[in-house]
Amino acid sequence: MSETPTRPVTAVILVAAGSGQRLGYGIPKAAVPLGGEPILMHALRGIVASGTGSQVCIALPPGEDTLRRLCEDFRQELADGGPLLSIVDGGATRAESVRAGLAALMDGIEAVLVHDAARALTPESVFHRVTDALAAGAAAVIPAVAVVDTVKTVAATTGKDAHLAPEVVTGTAPREELRAVQTPQGFHLDTLLKAHEAARGLDQDESAAVTDDAMLVEMLGIPVHVVRGSTQSLKITTPLDLILAEGLLEGPLGARWVEG
């Protein structure tokens, strides 16, 4: 019988510094109410319930005192058990927020999960699949789901046809090779540190093209492995997303629906 791989000592960096402009509430996205409490609290409780982090480092918008107080109150609830809760000021970009979290990690951390607070309803099983792959030896792991829509590449319409429509199709991507990527994204700590150090050398356009930490690791030539995500792990970005999240949270007869 094969032995179960030892799980690395893991921290979770919870990125919660987004402005949330597209939600239209005029407050940071993490503070927008979902089921009667801020999105951030749903994300935090999901992380703690998964049991995957010895430390949870929350990157908040600088000066956001209300969310900070909520996190500090939650930290008091965990005083007798659960992970160490650390709070840092996030940056102007996602990468800056992740680097702020990395700088606050306690000694002994071996692996890091980077999770978006906007994916507040991510099932515990997704966290476990990512950490299982890390324990098995993967240096980088992302959860993802199959793409159900046909995806086409486009370009701006030019020349004599420019008046017909703003864009024209240039190709159709093979759907069976496409995945919609989610969080938490897992990395061995050394891998993520190297990736972010290399990213400091990117120019402004190159930095803007990087949309997740996995891309930084890909640039180093390190394989990024994929595990199954969940349709429940939708990213709350628009008012429609918020409505869908409310529906998932309530579920049939008020019971939260959970998909593995």
N, C-alpha and C positions, 0 to 999 in steps of 0.2 A: 504494500500500500504506500503510495507516495505521500510525503509530508506536505501539510498546508504551508505555503510560503509565509514567512514572517512579514507582517505589514510594517512598512517604514513609519517612523514617527512623523506625523503629518500635521501641517498647519493649513488652514483655509484662509485665503485672502478674499474678503467679500467686497467687491467693488460697488460702492453706493454713492458715488460723487456726481452722478449725472444730473443735468439741469431739468430734464423732463419737459422741455418746451412743447413737444408734440402732444403731450397729454392735456395741455391747456389749463392746468390748475394754478400756474404761477408760483409753484413751490417745487423744491427738488423732487425728482421722481420717487426717491426712496420714502418720502414723507406722504405721498399720495395715498389716501385711504383705500383699502381693499378689505371687504368684509368687516368693516368697522375699526380697523387699525392699520397703521402704515405698512406699505409694501415691505419695508425693511424688516419688520418684526416677523412676517411670515417666512422670509428668507432665513433669518437667524434661527428661528425655531426648527426649520427643516434641517439646517446644518447640524444643530445640536442633537436632534432626534436621530440623525444618521450615525452618530458616534464616530465619525471619521477624522475629526480634528482634535489634537491635543491643545491647539491654540487657534482662535478665530480672530483675525485682524481685520477690522472694519475701516475702510477708507471712506470718510464722510466729506461732504462739501465743507470747506473751511468756513468757520463762523456759524455753522448750523447747530445752534445750541439745543433746539428742541429734540432733534435726533440724537444728539450726544447724550442728553439726559435720559432718553429712553434706553439707550445702550448701557448707560451706567446703572440704571435701575435693573436691567436684565442681568447685568454682571453680578449685582447683589443677589439675585435669585439663584445664580449659579455658584455662589460662594462655597457651598458645601459639596459641590460636585460639578462635573462637566468641564468643558475646556476653559483655558485661560482666555479671557476676552480683552483684546487690545483695541484701542481707538486711535486712528491717525487721520491727519488732514489729507484728503485726496488732492490730486493735481488737476491741471487744466485738460489733460488727456488721460485716456484709460491707462496707457503705459506708465505715466507719471504716478497714477494712483497705485498701480501694482508695485512700482519701485518703492513707494512709501511704505507699503505693507511689507515688502521684503526687508527693508531696513529695520523693521520693528520685530522681526522674528526672534524668538527665544533660542538659546543655545540648544543643540541637540536635534533640531528639526532636520529631517532627511528628505522629505517630499512636501510639495505644495500643491494645493488645489486652488485654482483661481475661479471664482464664481461671481456671476452677475446678480446683484440684488433684484434686478428686473425679472429674473427667472425664479420668482418667489415660490412657485409651487412644484419645484423639481422633486420628484419622488426620491425617497431614501435609496431605493434600489439603484438609481443612476450613480449616486455617490459610491455605492459599494462596487459597482462594475468598474468604475475608474480606479479605485484604490486596489482592487483585486489585480488589475492589469499591472499597476505599478509594483505590487508585491511580487508578481511573477517575473519582473525584470524589465518591463518597458520603461524607457526614459521619458516618454511623452505619450499621453493618452487623452483622447477627446471623445465625448459622447456625440452621436449624430443620428439623424433619422433620414429615411429615404425621401427623395424629392418626388412628389406626386404630380406636379405640374410639368408640362413640357417647357423647357428652358431654351431660349434663343439668344444668340449674341446679336447685337445691333450696333449701328454706327449712325452718325448724323447724315441725313439726306443732303446731298449736294448737287450742283449742276442743274440741269434742266428739270429735274424731278423735285427740286427742293420745295416747291409750293404744294406738293401732294400731301406730305406728312413730315413731321420733324425727324423721324428715324426710319431706317430701312434694315431688314434682317440680313445678317451676314453669315449666319449658320445656325444649326440646331445641335445643342450639346447632347451627347448620349446620356439619357436619363439614368440608365442603370449604373453609371459611373459617378453620379452626383449624390452628395449628401448635404443636408442642412445641419450645420454644426451648432452645438449647444455648449453649456457649461454645467458642472464644473470641469475645467480642463486640468489634468494632473501632470505633474512634472517632478522628476527628481530635482532636488534643490540646486545642485551644481549645474544641471542643464539649463534651468530657468535663469540662473544668475548669469551664465555665459551668454545666453540669448539676449538678455536685456543690456548687458555690457556692450555687445556687438551693435545693438540698436542705437547706441549713442552716436555712432558714426554715420547714421542715415541722414540725408538731407531732408528738408521740409516736405517735399513731394513724396519721397520714399516713406517717411514716417506716416504721412496721411493715408498711404495705401495699406498700412498694416492695421487690420481690424481685430486681430486676436493674438494671444500669446503663442499659439501654435504656429502662426506664420513666422514669428521670429525664430522659433526652433527649426522650422523647415529651412530657413535661410542658412542655418549652420550645417545642413545636410544630415541632420539626425532624423531617423524615422519617427513619424507621429502615428501611433496606432489608434484604431477606431473601435469603440464599443457601442452597444445599442443605447440610444437616448430614449426620450419619451415625448409623446405629443403633449403631455401635460406640462412639460417644461417650456411653455411658450414664453417669449420675451415680451414683457409689457412695455410697449412703446407708444401706441396710439390709443385713443378712446375706445375703439373696437376691441383691442387687446384687453383692456381693462374689463369690458363687459364680459368677454369670454372667460377671463380669470375669475370673475365673480360667479359665473355659472359653474365652473369647475369646483370652486370652493364650496358652494352650496350643495350641488349634486342632487340626486333624487331624495326627496323628503328631508332636505337639509343636511344630509350626510355627505361629507367630503368624498369625492370620487378620486380614487387612486389607481393609476395605471403603472404597471411595472416597467 
